[in-house]
Amino acid sequence: MPFITFEGIDGSGKSTQVELLRRRMAAEGHEPVVFREPGGTILSERVRAVLLDHTLSVDPMAELLLFSAARCQLSAERIRPLLKAGRVVICDRFYDSTVAYQGGGRGLGEFEWLTDFNRRVTGGLVPDRTYYIRVSPETSQRRRADREVDRLEAGGDAFFSRVQETYERIAREMPERFMVIDGERRPEAIAEEIWDDAEALIQEPG
């Protein structure tokens, strides 16, 4: 069964699409397991609380390593065993977020170095499909305007611009895995496009 991840800048609507895909798969009898990053294990949830605390000052490299520690634990403790047991796993963010946010947004490390590092963190675990929900910076800003801002979301327009540029690079360089989705449309239309692809993934042999 496939390992599916969702990516996009804050306000892209990816979390909504994660839930819509989960419901659709459950209705079809597949019972996917969903995780958000960072999180999914006791250790990872504790790391999440630290990372999103806007009262803390976290060095960019420390931030990268904390995200990676949480992801390493999630991959080893939960994702790998579930995939081995034949379950569909859906993750709201995975290591592409680190390449985009810490690599592009914070300016840490070269693209190739981060890509190799992240795969080492997960023991070579690579998603079968990543749905990148693309929205304009204006849409992202509008959707974020009325909600509580965590430490990462407080990065500012220039930060999010760098994050999005990095996501676009990943999409160009990894087209076999990344599926770019127009996030400006109605959620139902987006969900239908994702389901058409996800259904085919589920039906693939092996």
N, C-alpha and C positions, 0 to 999 in steps of 0.2 A: 504494500500500500504506500501511497506517496507521502512525502514530507513537503508541506506547502507553507510558504511564508508570505507575509504581506509587508510592504514597505511604502514609505511616502513621508513627506514633510508633515509636521503637525497641522491638523486641520484638513488633511486630505480626505478623510472619511474612511480610512482603512479599517479602523476598529469596527465601524458599522458593517463593512463588507465581511469582516471575519465572522461576525455573528450571523449574518445572513447566509453565508456559506455553511456554517455549522448547522443551522436549522435545516437547510436544504439537504445536506448530507444525512442528517439524522432522520429526516422524513423518508429518505431512500434506503434506510437501514444500515448505514455505514458507521454511525456512532463515533465521530471523530473526537480526538482529545485536543483541547485548545489551551495554549499557553500564551501569556504576554511576557514581553521582555522589558526590563529584567524581572524575574519572578519564577514561580513554578516549583520551587523547593524552599525548605526552611531557610537555608543559607541565602538563596537568591532573593527571597522576599526581604530579608534583613538588609541586604545590599541595596535593594530598590529604595527602601526608606531613606537610606543615607544619600543616594544619588539624586533623589528628587526633592530633598530638603533645601528650600531656597535660603534658609538661614545659615547654611554651611558654605565655606569657601573651599572648593576642591580643586587642586591643581589639575590641569588638563591631562597629564600623563596618569595621575592617580585615578582620574575619572575613567580613562580608557581601560586601565587594569581592573578596576572594580566591575565594570560592565563585562569584561572578559572572564573574570572569576565567576560571576553569576551565570554566564553562558556555559562555561565549562561544566559547572555542577549540574545545570539543567540538562545538558546534552548527555552526560554520563549517567545521571540518576533517573531521568525520566524519558527523554526522547528516544535514545537508542533502544532501551528495553521495549518500549511501546512499538517501535517500528519492527523490531525483531519478532514481536508477538502478532504482527499483522494488522496493527491499527493505523488508521489515518491520523497524522499529526498536523495540526495547523498552529503556526506561531505568529503572533502579532509582534513583528520585528524579529530580526535575527542578526547575523554578523554584518550584513550590508549596512545596517544602521550605524555600526561603529565606523565603517569606512566613510560613510556620509557625514555623520555628526562629529566624531572625534577627528577623523582624517581630514575631511573637507572643512567642516565648520570650525574646528579648533586648530586646524593646520598641523596636525600631528602625523608625522611619518609619510613616506611615499605610498602611492596607491598600491603598487605591487608588493611592498613590504607588508602593508596592513592586510592585504588579501591573503598572503601566505601565513601571516601570524594568526589570523582568525581561523584558518583551517587547522592550524596546529592546536589552537584552543579547543576546537570541537572534535579533535581526533580524526579529521578528514571528513566530517559530516557536512554534506552539501545538500541544500534543498533541491527537490525535483522540479519545483516551480516556484517562482517568486512573482507575485502580482504587485507591480509598482503602480500605485494610484497617483497619477499626475494631475496636479492642480496648479493654477497660477499663484504667484506670490500674493496677489490681491485677494484671491479666494481664501488662501490660508490665513491671511491676516484678519479678514472679516470673520471667519469662523472661530478664530482664537480670541476675538475681542471680548466676548461675553462670558468667558470661563476663567476659573482660577489658574494662574500661571505658575508652573513649577520652575525649578532652577534652569532646566534646559530650554524651556520655552521663553525664558527671559533673555535669550541671546541676541535679539534684535534683528532688524531686516537684513543687514549685511551678513550676519551669521546664517540665516535661513537661505539666503541667496547662494552662499557657498555650499551649503548642504544639498540644495537642489541641483546645482551644477555637478556635484559628485554623483548623485543618483543618476543623472543623465549619462554620465560617463560609464557607470556600471552597466546601464541598459545597453549602451552601444557596444561595449566590449564583451558582454555575456548574453547575447540575444537568444541563445539556446535555452537559457534558464529564465531570463527576465521577460515578463509579458507586460508591456506598457498599456495601462488602462486610462482612458479619459475620465477623470474624476469630476468633471464639471457637469456631468449629466445627472439625471434622476437616479437615486440609489437602486431602484428596481431594475433599471436598464443596465447599470453596471453589474449588478448581481447576476443577471442573466448571461452576460458575456463571460463572466468568471465561471459560472456553472457549466457552460458549454465546454470550456477547456478542462475544468476539474473533473467532470464526468468522464472525459476521454482518458485522463490520467489514471483514474481508478480502474478503468477497464483494461488498461495495458497489462499484458502478461508479465509475471515476475515481480 
